[in-house]
Amino acid sequence: MNQIATPLLLALALLAATTSLAPAAVPSAANSSLPACMALCPMGDMPFTVIVRDFANNPVPGSTVVLDFSGCPNGAFICTPLPTDPYITNLGARTLSMTADASGKVTFPARIGGTGPAGCAAVFADGVLMRHYALASPDQGGDGQVVLVFGNDLPLFSAKLGSADPTADFDCSGGAVNPSDQTILFAHASHGCFGFVDAVNRRTWGSLKLHYR
């Protein structure tokens, strides 16, 4: 009896060890889904969604996705963390991180302002580089708030109209900064890290916008 049981137990132990040592799925940048551009608002209402898949095109649940802004230190404005943030903020490393759900999906309502040149921001999944981005935000001045009427965000944006500057490409068109991007800018007027900067003055941009063109 023992002679039969011993090989069986050894086989089960070997199977368990083999299973525990099975490599986790490795994220594939080519198979994963990422936005065409990175456009974020300090109020967190320009969500950034990533779906992580492996080399077999299977979702990678539980993947740790990181938005890394360390390459644009003079541009990105990372809002002070709040208890309601669904992601982890590391101000020292200048990163945000979240864990993907069962479908490999993660959505950052990232509270980020400021701008950064092409390639300054990066997205990683389990340490694997997914993509580099320029950073665009209605907060063109990089102070954590979108102030159009008496601030410098509208003049900074207006200077980029008609150009191919990715720091003002809010609609991910990949082309010229156009009236569509301007519409998005106005929609985020008075947004800040902790809500509306001035809910009353937010209504005044329509009568004053021609002054800044």
C-alpha positions as CSV (number, residue, x, y, z in Angstrom):
1,M,0.0,0.0,0.0
2,N,2.8,2.4,1.0
3,Q,4.7,1.5,-2.2
4,I,1.7,2.6,-4.3
5,A,1.0,5.7,-2.3
6,T,4.5,7.1,-2.2
7,P,4.9,7.5,-6.0
8,L,1.4,9.0,-6.2
9,L,2.3,11.5,-3.5
10,L,5.6,12.4,-5.3
11,A,3.7,12.9,-8.5
12,L,1.2,15.2,-6.9
13,A,3.9,17.2,-5.2
14,L,5.8,17.6,-8.5
15,L,2.6,18.7,-10.2
16,A,2.0,21.3,-7.5
17,A,5.5,22.6,-7.7
18,T,5.3,22.8,-11.5
19,T,2.0,24.8,-11.3
20,S,3.4,27.2,-8.7
21,L,6.4,27.9,-10.8
22,A,4.4,28.5,-14.0
23,P,5.4,31.9,-15.4
24,A,2.8,34.7,-15.2
25,A,1.5,36.1,-18.4
26,V,3.9,38.8,-19.8
27,P,2.2,42.0,-21.1
28,S,2.5,42.7,-24.8
29,A,2.6,46.3,-25.9
30,A,1.6,45.3,-29.4
31,N,-1.5,43.4,-28.3
32,S,-2.6,45.8,-25.5
33,S,-5.0,48.6,-26.1
34,L,-3.9,52.2,-25.2
35,P,-5.2,55.6,-26.0
36,A,-3.8,57.4,-29.1
37,C,-2.7,60.3,-26.9
38,M,-2.4,61.3,-23.3
39,A,-4.7,64.2,-22.4
40,L,-5.5,64.6,-18.7
41,C,-7.2,67.2,-16.5
42,P,-6.4,68.1,-12.9
43,M,-10.0,67.4,-12.0
44,G,-9.6,63.8,-13.2
45,D,-12.5,63.9,-15.8
46,M,-10.4,62.9,-18.8
47,P,-10.0,59.2,-18.1
48,F,-7.1,57.2,-19.4
49,T,-7.9,53.5,-20.1
50,V,-5.5,50.7,-20.8
51,I,-6.4,47.1,-21.5
52,V,-3.4,44.8,-20.9
53,R,-3.0,41.6,-23.0
54,D,-0.2,39.1,-23.3
55,F,1.6,37.7,-26.4
56,A,-1.2,35.3,-26.9
57,N,-3.7,38.2,-26.9
58,N,-5.2,37.1,-23.6
59,P,-6.1,39.7,-21.0
60,V,-3.7,40.0,-18.1
61,P,-5.8,40.3,-14.9
62,G,-4.1,41.8,-11.9
63,S,-1.5,43.5,-14.0
64,T,0.1,46.6,-12.3
65,V,-0.2,49.5,-14.7
66,V,1.9,52.6,-14.1
67,L,1.7,56.1,-15.5
68,D,5.2,57.5,-15.2
69,F,5.7,61.3,-15.5
70,S,9.3,61.3,-14.3
71,G,10.5,62.2,-17.8
72,C,8.6,65.5,-17.8
73,P,9.6,67.0,-14.4
74,N,9.0,70.6,-15.4
75,G,5.6,70.0,-17.1
76,A,3.4,67.4,-15.3
77,F,1.5,68.7,-12.3
78,I,0.5,65.8,-10.1
79,C,-2.3,66.7,-7.8
80,T,-2.0,65.9,-4.1
81,P,-3.5,62.5,-3.4
82,L,-7.0,62.2,-2.1
83,P,-8.6,59.2,-0.2
84,T,-11.1,58.9,-3.1
85,D,-8.4,58.4,-5.7
86,P,-8.7,54.8,-7.1
87,Y,-5.0,54.8,-7.9
88,I,-1.8,55.0,-5.9
89,T,0.2,58.2,-6.2
90,N,3.9,58.3,-5.6
91,L,4.9,61.9,-5.6
92,G,8.6,61.1,-5.2
93,A,8.7,58.8,-8.3
94,R,6.1,61.0,-10.1
95,T,3.9,58.0,-10.9
96,L,0.3,56.8,-10.6
97,S,-0.4,53.0,-10.4
98,M,-3.5,50.8,-10.5
99,T,-4.3,47.1,-10.7
100,A,-6.1,45.8,-13.8
101,D,-9.4,44.0,-13.4
102,A,-10.3,40.5,-14.5
103,S,-10.5,41.7,-18.2
104,G,-7.0,43.3,-18.0
105,K,-8.6,46.7,-18.0
106,V,-7.7,49.7,-15.9
107,T,-9.1,53.3,-16.1
108,F,-7.2,56.2,-14.5
109,P,-9.3,59.2,-13.6
110,A,-5.9,60.8,-13.4
111,R,-5.8,64.2,-11.7
112,I,-2.9,65.6,-13.7
113,G,-2.2,69.0,-15.2
114,G,0.5,70.6,-17.2
115,T,2.2,69.6,-20.4
116,G,5.3,67.7,-21.5
117,P,7.0,67.1,-24.9
118,A,6.7,63.9,-26.9
119,G,8.1,60.9,-25.1
120,C,8.2,62.4,-21.7
121,A,5.4,60.3,-20.2
122,A,5.4,56.5,-20.2
123,V,3.0,53.7,-19.5
124,F,4.2,50.4,-18.0
125,A,2.4,47.1,-17.3
126,D,4.2,44.8,-14.8
127,G,7.4,46.7,-15.7
128,V,7.0,46.3,-19.4
129,L,7.0,49.5,-21.4
130,M,3.7,49.9,-23.2
131,R,4.1,53.3,-24.8
132,H,5.6,56.8,-24.5
133,Y,3.5,59.9,-24.8
134,A,3.5,63.7,-24.9
135,L,1.4,65.1,-22.1
136,A,-1.5,67.4,-23.0
137,S,-3.8,69.1,-20.6
138,P,-6.3,72.0,-20.5
139,D,-4.1,73.1,-17.6
140,Q,-1.6,74.5,-20.1
141,G,0.3,76.5,-17.5
142,G,1.0,73.5,-15.3
143,D,-0.3,74.9,-12.0
144,G,-3.0,72.4,-11.3
145,Q,-6.0,74.5,-12.4
146,V,-7.6,75.6,-15.7
147,V,-8.1,79.3,-15.6
148,L,-9.1,80.8,-18.9
149,V,-10.4,84.3,-18.2
150,F,-7.7,85.8,-16.0
151,G,-5.1,83.0,-16.3
152,N,-2.5,82.0,-18.9
153,D,-4.1,78.7,-20.0
154,L,-6.1,80.2,-22.9
155,P,-3.3,82.4,-24.3
156,L,-0.9,79.5,-24.1
157,F,-3.3,77.3,-26.0
158,S,-4.2,79.9,-28.5
159,A,-0.5,80.2,-29.5
160,K,-0.6,76.5,-30.5
161,L,-3.8,76.7,-32.7
162,G,-3.0,75.5,-36.2
163,S,0.2,73.9,-35.1
164,A,1.0,70.2,-34.6
165,D,1.9,70.6,-31.0
166,P,0.9,67.4,-29.1
167,T,0.7,69.2,-25.8
168,A,-2.6,70.8,-27.0
169,D,-4.0,67.8,-28.9
170,F,-6.9,66.9,-26.5
171,D,-8.9,64.9,-29.1
172,C,-6.1,62.6,-30.0
173,S,-6.4,63.6,-33.7
174,G,-2.6,63.4,-34.2
175,G,-2.9,66.4,-36.5
176,A,-3.1,70.1,-36.1
177,V,-4.4,71.7,-33.0
178,N,-7.9,72.8,-34.1
179,P,-11.2,74.1,-33.0
180,S,-12.2,70.7,-31.6
181,D,-9.3,70.9,-29.1
182,Q,-10.5,74.4,-28.3
183,T,-14.0,73.1,-27.5
184,I,-12.5,70.6,-25.1
185,L,-10.4,73.3,-23.5
186,F,-13.5,75.4,-22.8
187,A,-15.4,72.4,-21.4
188,H,-12.7,72.1,-18.7
189,A,-12.7,75.8,-17.8
190,S,-12.2,76.4,-14.0
191,H,-11.3,72.7,-13.3
192,G,-8.8,72.2,-10.6
193,C,-7.3,69.4,-8.5
194,F,-10.0,69.8,-5.9
195,G,-13.0,70.6,-8.1
196,F,-14.0,73.9,-9.7
197,V,-11.7,76.8,-9.2
198,D,-14.4,79.4,-9.7
199,A,-17.8,78.0,-10.7
200,V,-19.2,81.5,-11.4
201,N,-16.5,82.7,-13.7
202,R,-16.6,79.4,-15.5
203,R,-19.7,80.8,-17.3
204,T,-17.9,83.9,-18.6
205,W,-15.6,82.4,-21.2
206,G,-18.2,82.5,-24.0
207,S,-18.3,86.3,-23.9
208,L,-14.6,86.8,-23.6
209,K,-13.0,84.1,-25.7
210,L,-12.7,86.3,-28.8
211,H,-10.5,88.6,-26.8
212,Y,-7.8,85.9,-26.5
213,R,-7.8,84.8,-30.2
